[in-house]
Amino acid sequence: MVNLGMGFKLDAKENSKRESSAIDDVINTNETKSSFSGLNRVSSGIQGLDEFMNGGYPKGNIVLISGTPGTGKTIICFQFIESGLKKGDNCLYLTSDQPVKNLLYEAKQLQFDFQSEIDNGKLKIVYLDLDKQNLHKDIEEIVKSGKYDRIVMDSLSPVTEMPMWMVNNGKEVIPSSNSMTTTTIPLDSIQATRLHLRHLMKIIKEENSTTMVTTEIPEGSRDLSRDSISEFLVDGILVLGLDTTMGRRKLTIRKMRGTKHALKPMDVEITDQGFKLR
């Protein structure tokens, strides 16, 4: 019997069990680390960031890029696509905020020559027409039209604000055709937004592409997306912020499934070639 002091005694047999349990914990921890490091990884394209994610984003995951206006969400998408193109990946960029020509011009200013990659068939950039009622069907057809290794949707926010199925002049949204219920759901409800997002993410997940989606965070909001739901459905989240008092940009890996990572915000800067850790 082992004397632990303070009036407590531990039987040797019980002590042996605890030691064995501690060893099991170490083994399990090592196995977890091994499984994390054994995942196929996709580079972020950001200098220094992959080292904080066991080599990059887990292949096939959907990563949300969140930030207030002017934090560089689109630039991170450019680097993600550029990194894939350098490896010979087929890439798709869906834009809902900017016309294609404006996006190409912005990328060119950061030394990303996407036009040549479009010409050789490795990159496809599509502007999403938010006025079309069959937007989801269009997205599905585009995503399935090519075996894309990397997909970007910039931005997710206006897409999720469009109704999927409309009745009564757009005041209600109904569930998908294979749903067991026929009850209508209010268009502005949490249920409708979640249904909307799950449908979009299902389209992407079925293709096993590694995907990056952006979302705006209103100034002063404590949510991680404009819809306040996306953050619970995606596999990973990078939050971009501005420390205006210190004149610094911040990047935080808030969530990354299958990855051991730090939660501490990292200082980053935007150069003429995009983001890099300071």
Secondary structure by P-SEA (a helix, b strand, c coil): cccccccccccaaaaaaaaaaaaaaaaaaaaaaaaaaacbbbbcccccccccccccccccbbbbbbbcccccaaaaaaaaaaaaaaaccbbbbbbccccaaaaaaaaaaacccaaaaaaaccbbbbbbcccccaaaaaaaaaaacccccbbbccccccccccccccccccccccccccccccbbbbcccaaaaaaaaaaaaaaaaaacccbbbbbbbccccccccccccccccccbbbbbbbcccccbbbbbccccccccccccbbbbbbcccccccc
